[in-house]
Structure formats: structure tokens, C-alpha cells
Amino acid sequence: MSSSGALILYLGSTNPGADKIFISYVLDKNQEWIFSGSMPNNKSHILIIEDIYDTGETLSQLISYLEDQYNPLDIKTVVMLDK
């Protein structure tokens, strides 16, 4: 996998109307996900904002990682450009 990144927004509680939204930038380096900000809480709502969708491999791997590590209530994605 080549190095790539995505912006992740997630709510800080299980309440979809929560007033806390955390922002992280995620970068894959050497098969390891690196978060620039705080990490998601378990059972939070996650929104991934991806700049370019090419093969979908990176996005798929990021979603699998987030599901395995943080057990989110849901994950939604927004893609700015479909290559």
C-alpha cells in the first residue's frame, strides 16, 4: 500500500447531536495508521472525508482498521473526487 491520508471527523459521544467533534488526519506509513490529533472513542460516529477515490483499497483498509480498533456506531464517507 502506498502512503496516503484521510481526514476523519468523529463525535465525542454516542449522542448524534453531541457538541464535541474531533478532527484527525490519518496517514498510512509502512502499513501503520498514524493519527495527527486525538483518536476516535469507542462507539462513536465517524465521518471520513477522502480527497481522491481511486481503487478504494486505502479507504477499505482504513474502515476495517477503525471497525476493529474502535467499534464505531457507524462510519460514513465523503469523497471529494472519484478518479
N, C-alpha and C positions, 0 to 999 in steps of 0.2 A: 504494500500500500504506500502510495506517495504521501508526503506531508500535506495536510490540508486542515482547514479550520471551519468552525461554525459558531454563530452567536446563539447562546441559549438564554432564554428568559424563563424564570420559574417563580411561581407563587410560593410564599413562605409558609403557608399552612394548607390544610385540607379544604378550606373555605374558598370557593372560586372567586368570591368578592373580596378577598384579602387585600389589604392595602400595602403589603410588602411584596415588591417584585425585585428579584435579584438578577443581575446580569453577569454572565461569564462568557469568555471566549475560550473555545476548546481547540486545541491543536494536537494533531497526532504526530509524534516523533518516535520513530523506532518502535512502532506497534504499542505505544503508550499514550493514553489520553491525558493531556495536561490542561488544567483549568486555570485561567488567569485571575478569576475572582473567587467568590465563595462557591462551594459545591452544592448541588441540589440536596434538599432534605428528603428523607424517605417519605413516600406517599404524597408528593407534591404534584402539581400540574406543571407540565413542561412544554414550552414552545421553542422549537428550534428554527432559527432563521438562517437559511443557507443561501449563499450568494449565487453559486452556479451549480446546477444539477447536470451531471454528465452521465456516468454509468449508474449512479445510485449506490455504489459499493461503500463509500465512506459514510454516507447518511445511514445506510442499513447497519453498518458496524457500530456507529455511534448510538443508534436507537437500541440495539441489542445490549451494548455496554450499560446504557442508562437503565434499561429494564432489569438487568442482572444485579447492578450495584445499588440502585435507589428505589426500586419497586414503585414507580410513579403511578398516580391515579390515572393519568392519561398523558400522551405525548402527541402534540400536534406539530406540523411542519409548515413552513412558508418558504418557497423557493423564489428568488428574485429573477433568475434566468434559467430556462430549460435549454441546455445546449443541444 
